[in-house]
């Protein structure tokens, strides 16, 4: 997969100021007083540069609070005038875009439910043509990097060069401690594909519970993400949406103070030692790839042998023995059970595929291996 985005670096248009760069504000704008009181408290935190608030809320059921709508735009005007904070809102259609831009909103964002629909994204992209407003694009609900990239490309192709990706976690069938599974490998791969694309992390939606937010925020910074979007409400217990994941401004300030900002590079001695360790990893990776190649050669030999003897590919008893034995051995060597299961399942899936190809082949000359 390739990704080519024509974007400006964050530092070229965003006055980042004190680190880490924070976007904060309530999940929903509920009243003028709630919005202004929250914003005034957040403005006292040097790291908070942008005030966020949801006006149009995409709710699953129509009987729940769906946001105050366009009247909240006037409240955000007051936030900007009285605090100096930049403002951002979620938009889900061209009319939202028009109203937000006409009201002086500084940054727009596309939510996960919108990003999953290419038709909606394209309509919004069309409405953005000729503007210069920055746009943040959250990841889709499902863990599909291609969908996320597609949304970013559509917005970029509309002429938007001030672009930010927002990692807010993914809905996944496996239950865990988080509201949305982080699956860090996906934003990391996005960063690899487009190193210039700023990626900020939304710990509030990943966690769903405030006590989990500090650890996720720290991990985001440790992974060199470019900032955080954190929900903050003056009185979370009274919030009309997502009260369990919103910090008070005081709690947010304390959490930010506890975060460790690590250096991307160290001194000469550090860099030399790091290069030595990387060299060792490179050698081990080469050995590992060679071993995997030899393993797959043997797997194909097994496939030919099974075909000659009319034996099925999948041997459940053998697979169960591998899982038990390899996992136990790996745990004894300090590896995690979760990692071992993922590794073994990937190897097993590739092995089954290789044997199936051998079974379906009319003639199977042995594959040479050095």
C-alpha positions, 0 to 999 in steps of 0.5 A: 500500500502506498500513500502520497499526501500533499500536506503542510507540516503541523508546525507551519500552521499550528502555534503548538506552544508548550508540549504536549499539544492538546485539544480539549473540551466537552464531548458535547456543547450543552449550554453556553455557560457550560461551554464558556466555563469549561473553556475558561478553565482549559485556557489556563493550561498552556498545553491546550491550544484548541477547544473542542465541542460536539454540536451535531452528535451522531447517536445510535438512537434518536431518543438520545441527546443529539447535540444543540446544533448550530446555535452552539456555534455562537457559543464557540465564537465567544470561546474564541473571543474570550479565551483566545483558544482556537475552536474545532467541531465535528461535521458530518455533511456539507451544511455542517461545513458551511455553517462552521466555516461561516461562524469562524470555526478554526478546524473541522473534524470528521468522526469515525461514523462519517469516515466509514462511509466514502459517499459522506466523505466525498460530499464533505470533500466537495464542500471543502473545495476552495477553502483553506480550513484545517481538517482532522480525520478520525479513524473509522469504526472498523480496523481498516487502514485502507478506509482511513487512508481513503478518507484522508486522500479524499479530503487532501484531493479537495485541496486541504493541505492542513490535515491531521489524522486522529487515532480514537481506537477501533470497535472490535469483537474482543472485549477488553478494558478499553471502549475502543481497542487501540490497535497501535499497529494501525496508526504506526503503519499510517505514520510509516506510510506518511511520515509528514502526516500529523497523528494525534491520539484521542485517549477519551474514546479509546479508554471510555473510563477516565482512570485509563486515560493517563497510561494511554496518553503516555503511550501515545507520546512514547510512540511519537504521536503529535498530540492528544485530543482529550474530552474535558467537562466542567462537571462530568457527572452532569454531562449529557453524553459520555460522562465516564470518559471526561476529565475536569479541567483540573484533572486534565492539568494534573494528568498533563503535568504527570506526562513524560516528554521523551527526546526523539534522539539522545547523545552520541554515546546513546546513539552508538549503543542504540545502533549496536542493539539495532544491528543485533536485531537486524541479524536476528531478523535475518536469521528468523526470516531464513528459519521461516523460509525453511519452515515453509519448505518443510510445510510444502513437503508435508502437503505433498506427502499428505496428498500422496496419502490422501490425508486432509490438510488440517490436523486438529489434534496436532494443532492443539499440541502445537498451541499448548507446547509452543505457548508454554515454552514461549511463556517460560522464555518471557514471551506473552501469551497474546503475542505467542498466539498471534504468531502461531496463528499467523504461521498456521494460517500461512502453513494451511495456505501453502499446503492447500496450494500444493494439494491443488497443484497438478504437478508439484516439483520440489521447491529448492531451498538453500 
